[in-house]
Amino acid sequence: MANTKSAIKRIRASERRRRYNQVHRSRARTFVKKTRSLIAAGQLEDAEAMARQAISALDKAAQKGVIHKNNAARRKARLMKQLNQAKQQVA
Protein backbone atom coordinates (compact mmCIF):
# COMPACT_ATOMS: atom_id res chain seq x y z
CA MET A 1 0.00 0.00 0.00
CA ALA A 2 1.18 3.51 -0.79
CA ASN A 3 2.50 5.57 2.11
CA THR A 4 2.99 9.05 0.70
CA LYS A 5 0.36 11.51 -0.46
CA SER A 6 1.89 11.67 -3.92
CA ALA A 7 1.81 7.88 -4.29
CA ILE A 8 -1.83 7.77 -3.21
CA LYS A 9 -2.64 10.48 -5.78
CA ARG A 10 -0.80 8.53 -8.49
CA ILE A 11 -2.91 5.46 -7.69
CA ARG A 12 -6.10 7.51 -8.08
CA ALA A 13 -4.90 9.04 -11.34
CA SER A 14 -3.81 5.65 -12.72
CA GLU A 15 -7.22 4.18 -11.93
CA ARG A 16 -8.96 7.09 -13.72
CA ARG A 17 -6.77 6.62 -16.79
CA ARG A 18 -7.27 2.85 -16.73
CA ARG A 19 -11.07 3.21 -16.79
CA TYR A 20 -10.91 5.85 -19.56
CA ASN A 21 -8.56 3.75 -21.68
CA GLN A 22 -10.55 0.57 -21.12
CA VAL A 23 -13.64 2.07 -22.79
CA HIS A 24 -11.82 2.97 -25.99
CA ARG A 25 -9.71 -0.20 -26.12
CA SER A 26 -12.75 -2.42 -25.56
CA ARG A 27 -14.79 -0.59 -28.19
CA ALA A 28 -12.07 -1.07 -30.80
CA ARG A 29 -11.59 -4.74 -29.93
CA THR A 30 -15.35 -5.37 -30.13
CA PHE A 31 -15.65 -3.92 -33.63
CA VAL A 32 -12.59 -5.84 -34.84
CA LYS A 33 -13.96 -9.09 -33.41
CA LYS A 34 -17.39 -8.51 -35.00
CA THR A 35 -15.77 -7.79 -38.36
CA ARG A 36 -13.70 -10.97 -38.20
CA SER A 37 -16.74 -13.08 -37.32
CA LEU A 38 -18.71 -11.58 -40.24
CA ILE A 39 -15.82 -12.33 -42.59
CA ALA A 40 -15.70 -15.92 -41.34
CA ALA A 41 -19.47 -16.23 -41.83
CA GLY A 42 -19.14 -14.97 -45.40
CA GLN A 43 -21.28 -11.85 -44.90
CA LEU A 44 -18.87 -9.56 -46.71
CA GLU A 45 -21.20 -6.56 -47.18
CA ASP A 46 -21.92 -6.42 -43.45
CA ALA A 47 -18.25 -7.06 -42.71
CA GLU A 48 -17.26 -4.10 -44.85
CA ALA A 49 -19.59 -1.78 -42.93
CA MET A 50 -18.35 -3.16 -39.62
CA ALA A 51 -14.74 -2.73 -40.78
CA ARG A 52 -15.37 0.99 -41.28
CA GLN A 53 -16.58 1.22 -37.68
CA ALA A 54 -13.58 -0.78 -36.47
CA ILE A 55 -11.17 1.50 -38.31
CA SER A 56 -12.88 4.56 -36.85
CA ALA A 57 -12.67 3.11 -33.32
CA LEU A 58 -8.99 2.22 -33.77
CA ASP A 59 -8.21 5.71 -35.08
CA LYS A 60 -10.00 7.32 -32.13
CA ALA A 61 -8.14 5.10 -29.65
CA ALA A 62 -4.84 6.04 -31.28
CA GLN A 63 -5.75 9.74 -31.33
CA LYS A 64 -6.53 9.64 -27.60
CA GLY A 65 -3.28 7.86 -26.84
CA VAL A 66 -4.93 4.66 -25.66
CA ILE A 67 -2.97 2.64 -28.23
CA HIS A 68 0.04 3.65 -30.29
CA LYS A 69 -0.68 4.98 -33.78
CA ASN A 70 1.46 2.25 -35.36
CA ASN A 71 -0.44 -0.38 -33.38
CA ALA A 72 -3.71 0.99 -34.79
CA ALA A 73 -2.26 1.06 -38.31
CA ARG A 74 -1.08 -2.54 -38.00
CA ARG A 75 -4.48 -3.75 -36.79
CA LYS A 76 -6.28 -1.89 -39.58
CA ALA A 77 -3.94 -3.31 -42.20
CA ARG A 78 -4.41 -6.87 -40.96
CA LEU A 79 -8.18 -6.47 -40.84
CA MET A 80 -8.40 -5.06 -44.35
CA LYS A 81 -6.04 -7.73 -45.66
CA GLN A 82 -8.33 -10.39 -44.22
CA LEU A 83 -11.41 -8.73 -45.73
CA ASN A 84 -9.81 -8.32 -49.16
CA GLN A 85 -8.65 -11.95 -49.21
CA ALA A 86 -12.18 -13.08 -48.41
CA LYS A 87 -13.53 -10.91 -51.26
CA GLN A 88 -11.03 -12.42 -53.71
CA GLN A 89 -11.99 -15.97 -52.73
CA VAL A 90 -15.66 -15.24 -53.43
CA ALA A 91 -15.00 -13.53 -56.76
VMD Tcl script that builds the backbone (N, CA, C; Angstrom):
set m [mol new atoms 273]
animate dup $m
set s [atomselect $m all]
$s set {name element resname resid chain x y z} {
  {N N MET 1 A 0.838 -1.183 0.000}
  {CA C MET 1 A 0.000 0.000 0.000}
  {C C MET 1 A 0.885 1.249 0.000}
  {N N ALA 2 A 0.417 2.266 -0.680}
  {CA C ALA 2 A 1.180 3.510 -0.786}
  {C C ALA 2 A 1.203 4.241 0.551}
  {N N ASN 3 A 2.337 4.860 0.854}
  {CA C ASN 3 A 2.498 5.568 2.112}
  {C C ASN 3 A 2.419 7.079 1.954}
  {N N THR 4 A 2.923 7.600 0.854}
  {CA C THR 4 A 2.989 9.052 0.698}
  {C C THR 4 A 1.744 9.579 -0.009}
  {N N LYS 5 A 1.503 10.864 0.186}
  {CA C LYS 5 A 0.360 11.510 -0.456}
  {C C LYS 5 A 0.478 11.445 -1.974}
  {N N SER 6 A 1.693 11.663 -2.473}
  {CA C SER 6 A 1.895 11.667 -3.923}
  {C C SER 6 A 1.640 10.284 -4.519}
  {N N ALA 7 A 2.036 9.241 -3.804}
  {CA C ALA 7 A 1.813 7.876 -4.293}
  {C C ALA 7 A 0.324 7.542 -4.295}
  {N N ILE 8 A -0.377 8.005 -3.287}
  {CA C ILE 8 A -1.826 7.774 -3.213}
  {C C ILE 8 A -2.522 8.493 -4.368}
  {N N LYS 9 A -2.072 9.711 -4.658}
  {CA C LYS 9 A -2.641 10.476 -5.775}
  {C C LYS 9 A -2.362 9.774 -7.102}
  {N N ARG 10 A -1.151 9.244 -7.258}
  {CA C ARG 10 A -0.797 8.528 -8.493}
  {C C ARG 10 A -1.692 7.310 -8.692}
  {N N ILE 11 A -2.018 6.628 -7.595}
  {CA C ILE 11 A -2.911 5.462 -7.685}
  {C C ILE 11 A -4.285 5.898 -8.180}
  {N N ARG 12 A -4.792 6.995 -7.647}
  {CA C ARG 12 A -6.102 7.507 -8.080}
  {C C ARG 12 A -6.065 7.897 -9.551}
  {N N ALA 13 A -5.008 8.596 -9.953}
  {CA C ALA 13 A -4.896 9.040 -11.343}
  {C C ALA 13 A -4.762 7.849 -12.296}
  {N N SER 14 A -3.998 6.850 -11.891}
  {CA C SER 14 A -3.815 5.655 -12.719}
  {C C SER 14 A -5.135 4.925 -12.912}
  {N N GLU 15 A -5.925 4.855 -11.853}
  {CA C GLU 15 A -7.222 4.181 -11.935}
  {C C GLU 15 A -8.161 4.939 -12.874}
  {N N ARG 16 A -8.138 6.281 -12.810}
  {CA C ARG 16 A -8.961 7.088 -13.719}
  {C C ARG 16 A -8.562 6.838 -15.170}
  {N N ARG 17 A -7.268 6.861 -15.431}
  {CA C ARG 17 A -6.774 6.620 -16.789}
  {C C ARG 17 A -7.102 5.206 -17.258}
  {N N ARG 18 A -6.987 4.235 -16.369}
  {CA C ARG 18 A -7.271 2.848 -16.726}
  {C C ARG 18 A -8.723 2.694 -17.184}
  {N N ARG 19 A -9.660 3.295 -16.427}
  {CA C ARG 19 A -11.074 3.209 -16.789}
  {C C ARG 19 A -11.354 3.923 -18.102}
  {N N TYR 20 A -10.734 5.083 -18.318}
  {CA C TYR 20 A -10.911 5.847 -19.556}
  {C C TYR 20 A -10.375 5.054 -20.748}
  {N N ASN 21 A -9.180 4.512 -20.599}
  {CA C ASN 21 A -8.557 3.751 -21.685}
  {C C ASN 21 A -9.324 2.474 -21.988}
  {N N GLN 22 A -9.856 1.856 -20.961}
  {CA C GLN 22 A -10.550 0.573 -21.121}
  {C C GLN 22 A -11.756 0.721 -22.047}
  {N N VAL 23 A -12.468 1.826 -21.946}
  {CA C VAL 23 A -13.640 2.067 -22.786}
  {C C VAL 23 A -13.245 2.071 -24.259}
  {N N HIS 24 A -12.226 2.835 -24.584}
  {CA C HIS 24 A -11.823 2.973 -25.992}
  {C C HIS 24 A -11.170 1.698 -26.520}
  {N N ARG 25 A -10.368 1.041 -25.695}
  {CA C ARG 25 A -9.712 -0.202 -26.115}
  {C C ARG 25 A -10.756 -1.292 -26.359}
  {N N SER 26 A -11.708 -1.405 -25.453}
  {CA C SER 26 A -12.750 -2.424 -25.557}
  {C C SER 26 A -13.619 -2.192 -26.787}
  {N N ARG 27 A -13.959 -0.933 -27.042}
  {CA C ARG 27 A -14.787 -0.593 -28.193}
  {C C ARG 27 A -14.095 -1.004 -29.499}
  {N N ALA 28 A -12.815 -0.711 -29.602}
  {CA C ALA 28 A -12.065 -1.073 -30.804}
  {C C ALA 28 A -11.992 -2.590 -30.955}
  {N N ARG 29 A -11.695 -3.282 -29.875}
  {CA C ARG 29 A -11.594 -4.742 -29.925}
  {C C ARG 29 A -12.918 -5.375 -30.333}
  {N N THR 30 A -14.025 -4.830 -29.816}
  {CA C THR 30 A -15.348 -5.370 -30.131}
  {C C THR 30 A -15.635 -5.270 -31.619}
  {N N PHE 31 A -15.379 -4.100 -32.201}
  {CA C PHE 31 A -15.652 -3.925 -33.630}
  {C C PHE 31 A -14.759 -4.823 -34.487}
  {N N VAL 32 A -13.501 -4.977 -34.089}
  {CA C VAL 32 A -12.588 -5.845 -34.844}
  {C C VAL 32 A -13.075 -7.291 -34.775}
  {N N LYS 33 A -13.486 -7.711 -33.584}
  {CA C LYS 33 A -13.964 -9.086 -33.406}
  {C C LYS 33 A -15.232 -9.338 -34.220}
  {N N LYS 34 A -16.154 -8.368 -34.220}
  {CA C LYS 34 A -17.391 -8.509 -34.997}
  {C C LYS 34 A -17.089 -8.577 -36.484}
  {N N THR 35 A -16.143 -7.772 -36.948}
  {CA C THR 35 A -15.767 -7.787 -38.358}
  {C C THR 35 A -15.202 -9.143 -38.746}
  {N N ARG 36 A -14.303 -9.666 -37.905}
  {CA C ARG 36 A -13.698 -10.966 -38.205}
  {C C ARG 36 A -14.739 -12.083 -38.234}
  {N N SER 37 A -15.711 -12.032 -37.338}
  {CA C SER 37 A -16.738 -13.077 -37.317}
  {C C SER 37 A -17.631 -12.978 -38.550}
  {N N LEU 38 A -17.918 -11.757 -39.017}
  {CA C LEU 38 A -18.709 -11.583 -40.236}
  {C C LEU 38 A -17.948 -12.083 -41.461}
  {N N ILE 39 A -16.640 -11.833 -41.489}
  {CA C ILE 39 A -15.817 -12.326 -42.594}
  {C C ILE 39 A -15.844 -13.855 -42.609}
  {N N ALA 40 A -15.698 -14.454 -41.438}
  {CA C ALA 40 A -15.704 -15.916 -41.338}
  {C C ALA 40 A -17.057 -16.500 -41.757}
  {N N ALA 41 A -18.136 -15.764 -41.479}
  {CA C ALA 41 A -19.473 -16.227 -41.833}
  {C C ALA 41 A -19.793 -15.989 -43.308}
  {N N GLY 42 A -18.946 -15.220 -43.980}
  {CA C GLY 42 A -19.145 -14.969 -45.401}
  {C C GLY 42 A -20.061 -13.802 -45.704}
  {N N GLN 43 A -20.409 -13.012 -44.710}
  {CA C GLN 43 A -21.277 -11.846 -44.904}
  {C C GLN 43 A -20.397 -10.624 -45.175}
  {N N LEU 44 A -19.897 -10.544 -46.394}
  {CA C LEU 44 A -18.870 -9.556 -46.708}
  {C C LEU 44 A -19.392 -8.122 -46.763}
  {N N GLU 45 A -20.662 -7.923 -47.156}
  {CA C GLU 45 A -21.202 -6.564 -47.183}
  {C C GLU 45 A -21.297 -6.010 -45.762}
  {N N ASP 46 A -21.819 -6.837 -44.852}
  {CA C ASP 46 A -21.919 -6.418 -43.452}
  {C C ASP 46 A -20.527 -6.254 -42.842}
  {N N ALA 47 A -19.619 -7.129 -43.229}
  {CA C ALA 47 A -18.251 -7.063 -42.709}
  {C C ALA 47 A -17.569 -5.773 -43.143}
  {N N GLU 48 A -17.870 -5.337 -44.362}
  {CA C GLU 48 A -17.258 -4.101 -44.852}
  {C C GLU 48 A -17.753 -2.897 -44.051}
  {N N ALA 49 A -19.033 -2.876 -43.740}
  {CA C ALA 49 A -19.591 -1.782 -42.929}
  {C C ALA 49 A -19.015 -1.822 -41.517}
  {N N MET 50 A -18.890 -3.015 -40.968}
  {CA C MET 50 A -18.350 -3.158 -39.618}
  {C C MET 50 A -16.864 -2.793 -39.594}
  {N N ALA 51 A -16.158 -3.072 -40.688}
  {CA C ALA 51 A -14.736 -2.734 -40.777}
  {C C ALA 51 A -14.544 -1.221 -40.720}
  {N N ARG 52 A -15.457 -0.481 -41.343}
  {CA C ARG 52 A -15.374 0.988 -41.278}
  {C C ARG 52 A -15.505 1.466 -39.834}
  {N N GLN 53 A -16.410 0.848 -39.084}
  {CA C GLN 53 A -16.578 1.222 -37.678}
  {C C GLN 53 A -15.344 0.836 -36.865}
  {N N ALA 54 A -14.774 -0.326 -37.176}
  {CA C ALA 54 A -13.582 -0.784 -36.470}
  {C C ALA 54 A -12.412 0.164 -36.727}
  {N N ILE 55 A -12.252 0.585 -37.961}
  {CA C ILE 55 A -11.172 1.505 -38.312}
  {C C ILE 55 A -11.357 2.834 -37.594}
  {N N SER 56 A -12.592 3.308 -37.551}
  {CA C SER 56 A -12.882 4.555 -36.845}
  {C C SER 56 A -12.548 4.430 -35.357}
  {N N ALA 57 A -12.937 3.312 -34.751}
  {CA C ALA 57 A -12.673 3.107 -33.323}
  {C C ALA 57 A -11.175 3.004 -33.051}
  {N N LEU 58 A -10.437 2.330 -33.932}
  {CA C LEU 58 A -8.990 2.217 -33.771}
  {C C LEU 58 A -8.317 3.581 -33.916}
  {N N ASP 59 A -8.776 4.370 -34.887}
  {CA C ASP 59 A -8.212 5.713 -35.080}
  {C C ASP 59 A -8.468 6.596 -33.863}
  {N N LYS 60 A -9.674 6.507 -33.308}
  {CA C LYS 60 A -9.998 7.316 -32.132}
  {C C LYS 60 A -9.155 6.896 -30.937}
  {N N ALA 61 A -8.966 5.586 -30.766}
  {CA C ALA 61 A -8.144 5.098 -29.651}
  {C C ALA 61 A -6.707 5.579 -29.808}
  {N N ALA 62 A -6.205 5.571 -31.037}
  {CA C ALA 62 A -4.837 6.044 -31.279}
  {C C ALA 62 A -4.740 7.545 -31.051}
  {N N GLN 63 A -5.752 8.290 -31.481}
  {CA C GLN 63 A -5.752 9.737 -31.330}
  {C C GLN 63 A -5.750 10.127 -29.855}
  {N N LYS 64 A -6.437 9.348 -29.033}
  {CA C LYS 64 A -6.529 9.644 -27.604}
  {C C LYS 64 A -5.350 9.093 -26.815}
  {N N GLY 65 A -4.461 8.380 -27.502}
  {CA C GLY 65 A -3.275 7.865 -26.838}
  {C C GLY 65 A -3.497 6.567 -26.095}
  {N N VAL 66 A -4.632 5.918 -26.329}
  {CA C VAL 66 A -4.935 4.655 -25.662}
  {C C VAL 66 A -4.055 3.550 -26.237}
  {N N ILE 67 A -3.906 3.549 -27.562}
  {CA C ILE 67 A -2.975 2.636 -28.226}
  {C C ILE 67 A -2.055 3.483 -29.105}
  {N N HIS 68 A -0.912 2.931 -29.447}
  {CA C HIS 68 A 0.042 3.650 -30.286}
  {C C HIS 68 A -0.494 3.718 -31.712}
  {N N LYS 69 A -0.158 4.794 -32.420}
  {CA C LYS 69 A -0.682 4.977 -33.779}
  {C C LYS 69 A -0.220 3.859 -34.712}
  {N N ASN 70 A 0.995 3.348 -34.516}
  {CA C ASN 70 A 1.464 2.249 -35.365}
  {C C ASN 70 A 0.725 0.956 -35.040}
  {N N ASN 71 A 0.352 0.787 -33.784}
  {CA C ASN 71 A -0.437 -0.377 -33.380}
  {C C ASN 71 A -1.796 -0.336 -34.087}
  {N N ALA 72 A -2.427 0.831 -34.106}
  {CA C ALA 72 A -3.710 0.986 -34.789}
  {C C ALA 72 A -3.557 0.724 -36.285}
  {N N ALA 73 A -2.497 1.249 -36.873}
  {CA C ALA 73 A -2.262 1.059 -38.308}
  {C C ALA 73 A -2.064 -0.417 -38.634}
  {N N ARG 74 A -1.324 -1.113 -37.789}
  {CA C ARG 74 A -1.079 -2.544 -38.004}
  {C C ARG 74 A -2.382 -3.336 -37.923}
  {N N ARG 75 A -3.200 -3.029 -36.937}
  {CA C ARG 75 A -4.477 -3.751 -36.790}
  {C C ARG 75 A -5.406 -3.483 -37.964}
  {N N LYS 76 A -5.440 -2.226 -38.431}
  {CA C LYS 76 A -6.285 -1.888 -39.578}
  {C C LYS 76 A -5.803 -2.617 -40.825}
  {N N ALA 77 A -4.497 -2.656 -41.014}
  {CA C ALA 77 A -3.938 -3.313 -42.197}
  {C C ALA 77 A -4.261 -4.801 -42.201}
  {N N ARG 78 A -4.119 -5.438 -41.051}
  {CA C ARG 78 A -4.410 -6.868 -40.963}
  {C C ARG 78 A -5.884 -7.155 -41.205}
  {N N LEU 79 A -6.743 -6.294 -40.672}
  {CA C LEU 79 A -8.185 -6.475 -40.837}
  {C C LEU 79 A -8.585 -6.320 -42.302}
  {N N MET 80 A -8.058 -5.282 -42.943}
  {CA C MET 80 A -8.402 -5.059 -44.351}
  {C C MET 80 A -7.814 -6.140 -45.250}
  {N N LYS 81 A -6.646 -6.636 -44.894}
  {CA C LYS 81 A -6.045 -7.729 -45.661}
  {C C LYS 81 A -6.937 -8.962 -45.597}
  {N N GLN 82 A -7.440 -9.241 -44.412}
  {CA C GLN 82 A -8.327 -10.388 -44.223}
  {C C GLN 82 A -9.619 -10.215 -45.032}
  {N N LEU 83 A -10.173 -9.008 -44.998}
  {CA C LEU 83 A -11.410 -8.726 -45.731}
  {C C LEU 83 A -11.184 -8.840 -47.236}
  {N N ASN 84 A -10.091 -8.276 -47.722}
  {CA C ASN 84 A -9.809 -8.321 -49.163}
  {C C ASN 84 A -9.535 -9.740 -49.649}
  {N N GLN 85 A -8.877 -10.547 -48.832}
  {CA C GLN 85 A -8.651 -11.947 -49.209}
  {C C GLN 85 A -9.962 -12.706 -49.306}
  {N N ALA 86 A -10.872 -12.431 -48.377}
  {CA C ALA 86 A -12.184 -13.079 -48.409}
  {C C ALA 86 A -12.968 -12.674 -49.652}
  {N N LYS 87 A -12.845 -11.387 -50.050}
  {CA C LYS 87 A -13.529 -10.915 -51.263}
  {C C LYS 87 A -12.967 -11.604 -52.500}
  {N N GLN 88 A -11.654 -11.787 -52.553}
  {CA C GLN 88 A -11.035 -12.421 -53.708}
  {C C GLN 88 A -11.440 -13.884 -53.828}
  {N N GLN 89 A -11.601 -14.562 -52.717}
  {CA C GLN 89 A -11.990 -15.969 -52.731}
  {C C GLN 89 A -13.412 -16.140 -53.271}
  {N N VAL 90 A -14.274 -15.170 -52.966}
  {CA C VAL 90 A -15.656 -15.239 -53.428}
  {C C VAL 90 A -15.736 -14.938 -54.915}
  {N N ALA 91 A -14.943 -13.957 -55.361}
  {CA C ALA 91 A -14.996 -13.526 -56.764}
  {C C ALA 91 A -14.390 -14.534 -57.712}
}
mol reanalyze $m
mol bondsrecalc $m
mol representation Tube
mol addrep $m
